[in-house]
Amino acid sequence: MAGAHVRSGTGLRFPAGGSLTSNPKYGNKQHEAQMAGKGFTVKKDWDNPREHAMPADARVPAAVCLGTVRVTPATVLAPMAGVTDTVFRRFIRHASLFTAAAGSDEAGPGESAIEADVTNTQSGCGLLMTEFTSADGLSRMRESKRKRYLTFYDDEHPIGAQLFGSNPETLADAARIVEDTGFNLVDLNLGCPAKRVVGCNGGSGLLRDLPRVGELFRAVRKAVTIPFTVKFRLGWNDNQIICVELARMAEAEGLNAVALHARTREQGYTGQARWEWIAQIKQTVRIPVIGNGDIRTPEDAAAMVAQTGCDAVMIGRAAPSNPWIFRQIAQYTATGRYELPTVQDRYRMIRAYFQMLLDEAAASQVLPRDARHGETAGKMKQFASWFTHGVPGGAKLRAAIYQMRTGAEVLAQVDAFFQAKLDGGETEPESEREETSAFPEDALVCD
Ligand SMILES: Cc1cc2nc3c(=O)[nH]c(=O)nc-3n(C[C@H](O)[C@H](O)[C@H](O)COP(=O)(O)O)c2cc1C
C-alpha cells in the first residue's frame, strides 16, 4: 500500500449479515412523476420498472478479471461525482458484507444455500471507483492538495481512480500519479455530459473526436502498468453512435476493459438505457465488458447479464438510495432470493454512515475545520434525501432537514424520524417503495 495518506482499518460496525428480513422479491411499482420537494426532480424513466423476460438461470458472474485485478463478485460501484468519496465507498463496501451465514438457513426447497463461488466474505461489491478527477488539475496540484481527491483506505481495494482530460501528456502524468498512489486501476471518463467538461473537450466531448481518443489511450497505456479501462456513452447523439468502434479501439490499444453507460450524451438521463448496445460490444471485443445503466434491483442486474452477456455490472444511482443493492445481488445470485431492510436496518445504516462522515471530518486535515463541518452537514443532507426516498413519510423528513444548518441538527431530525417509526411499531421490512426515487437535478452533472 503506497501513499502516506492511505490509512487502514475503520473499526466500523454495520448491521450483521442476515439482519435483513427475507423476502422473495423487491416490489416494483409504476410511479407517477411528482415533485418530492424543492430542488428535487423525478426521473420518470428511472422510476419506471423495466419488464424482464429472464431465463431462470440468469446470474451476475462470480468474478471478472480486469487485467491483473480480480473483481469478485463482478459488480462495480459506478463513479459518481459528489457521491463516491472515500466515506461513501467504504460505506458501500461494508454495507455489502455478505457471508455464508447470511442466507444459508433460509434457502427453500430446491434452492442452494450460499455457494462457494459467491461467498465473498469481504463484500458484495467487487470494485469501487472514485469520483472523476481532472487530469489537468491533478498534474498541476501540490502533493498535499491531491490528498483531497485521491484519499483511500486499505479496505477499499480493489479500487479504481477515474480521470478526465483531453491532453495526452497531462493524462499520462495523472495516470502515473494514480498508479504511484496505489490504486489498482485507472479509468478514463468519456461520458461526462457537463458543459464545463465538454467545453474543454473532455468527458463525452471526446466521443466526437476518436483520433484524439486513440492518442489518449496510447499515452496512458504507455505511462502505467496497472490495468487501464474506459467508461463511455453510446455516442454524442443518435446520429453519431460510435460505442462499438470505440470499444474496438480500446481493445486494440491494450486497455483491459470497457464500461458502457448505454445512453447518448444528448439523452442525458432520459429514456431507458439501451442495453442492446452493451450486447453489441460484447459480441465485438474480447476484453471484459461492464454494463451500466438503470440497474435498480438484483433482477435488473441478472437481466442485464442475461440480455447482453456482459462480464460485470456497474451500479450508480441505486447505491445511495439502496446501499444494500450489492449484497442483495450477491444473495440473489446465490439463492434466487434476497433480503429487504427493516426500518431498524435502515436506521442503523444511516447512523453508521453519519458516524463515518463525522469521523472522517475529525480525522481529515485537508480542509479547514469550518469547511469540513459544512461539507459534512451537506453530505448528511444529501444522503438523507436519497436514502429516504421510498420510505413512508420520507418527504416530510427531507423538507425538515433541508432547513438544518449543522450535522448535529440533521442527525436529530433523522433520530426523531426513525424513533417515531420504531415507537409506532414499524419494524417490518418495507414492501413496496411508496415514493419515487429522485436525484437533485444539479447532482446529475456528470458521467
Ligand atoms: C450524481 C452523479 C454523479 C456522476 N458522476 C460520474 C462521474 O464522475 N464519472 C462517471 O463516469 N459517471 C458519473 N455518473 C454516471 C454514473 O457513473 C452512471 O454511469 C449513470 O448514473 C448510469 O448508471 P445508473 O443507472 O446505475 O445510475 C454520475 C451519475 C450521477 C447520478
The ligand as a MOL file (V3000), in Angstrom:
LIG
                    3D

  0  0  0     0  0            999 V3000
M  V30 BEGIN CTAB
M  V30 COUNTS 31 33 0 0 0
M  V30 BEGIN ATOM
M  V30 1 C -24.6280 12.2700 -9.1150 0
M  V30 2 C -23.9510 11.5350 -10.2320 0
M  V30 3 C -22.6100 11.7700 -10.4960 0
M  V30 4 C -21.9560 11.0650 -11.5150 0
M  V30 5 N -20.6220 11.2390 -11.7100 0
M  V30 6 C -19.9530 10.4670 -12.6120 0
M  V30 7 C -18.5260 10.5190 -12.7340 0
M  V30 8 O -17.8320 11.2500 -12.0240 0
M  V30 9 N -17.9360 9.7240 -13.6830 0
M  V30 10 C -18.6570 8.8870 -14.4780 0
M  V30 11 O -18.0810 8.1670 -15.3030 0
M  V30 12 N -20.0040 8.8090 -14.3430 0
M  V30 13 C -20.6560 9.5580 -13.4350 0
M  V30 14 N -22.0150 9.4160 -13.2650 0
M  V30 15 C -22.7510 8.4280 -14.0890 0
M  V30 16 C -22.7840 7.0760 -13.4130 0
M  V30 17 O -21.4930 6.5610 -13.2250 0
M  V30 18 C -23.6170 6.0950 -14.2580 0
M  V30 19 O -22.9820 5.9360 -15.4980 0
M  V30 20 C -25.0380 6.5660 -14.5000 0
M  V30 21 O -25.6150 7.0850 -13.3190 0
M  V30 22 C -25.9020 5.4180 -15.0340 0
M  V30 23 O -25.9140 4.3440 -14.1340 0
M  V30 24 P -27.1570 4.0750 -13.1260 0
M  V30 25 O -28.3680 3.9630 -13.9760 0
M  V30 26 O -26.7870 2.8150 -12.4090 0
M  V30 27 O -27.2320 5.2670 -12.2390 0
M  V30 28 C -22.6820 10.1290 -12.2960 0
M  V30 29 C -24.0290 9.9120 -12.0320 0
M  V30 30 C -24.6740 10.5920 -11.0060 0
M  V30 31 C -26.1070 10.3090 -10.7370 0
M  V30 END ATOM
M  V30 BEGIN BOND
M  V30 1 1 1 2
M  V30 2 1 2 3
M  V30 3 2 2 30
M  V30 4 2 3 4
M  V30 5 1 4 5
M  V30 6 1 4 28
M  V30 7 2 5 6
M  V30 8 1 6 7
M  V30 9 1 6 13
M  V30 10 2 7 8
M  V30 11 1 7 9
M  V30 12 1 9 10
M  V30 13 2 10 11
M  V30 14 1 10 12
M  V30 15 2 12 13
M  V30 16 1 13 14
M  V30 17 1 14 15
M  V30 18 1 14 28
M  V30 19 1 15 16
M  V30 20 1 16 17
M  V30 21 1 16 18
M  V30 22 1 18 19
M  V30 23 1 18 20
M  V30 24 1 20 21
M  V30 25 1 20 22
M  V30 26 1 22 23
M  V30 27 1 23 24
M  V30 28 2 24 25
M  V30 29 1 24 26
M  V30 30 1 24 27
M  V30 31 2 28 29
M  V30 32 1 29 30
M  V30 33 1 30 31
M  V30 END BOND
M  V30 END CTAB
M  END
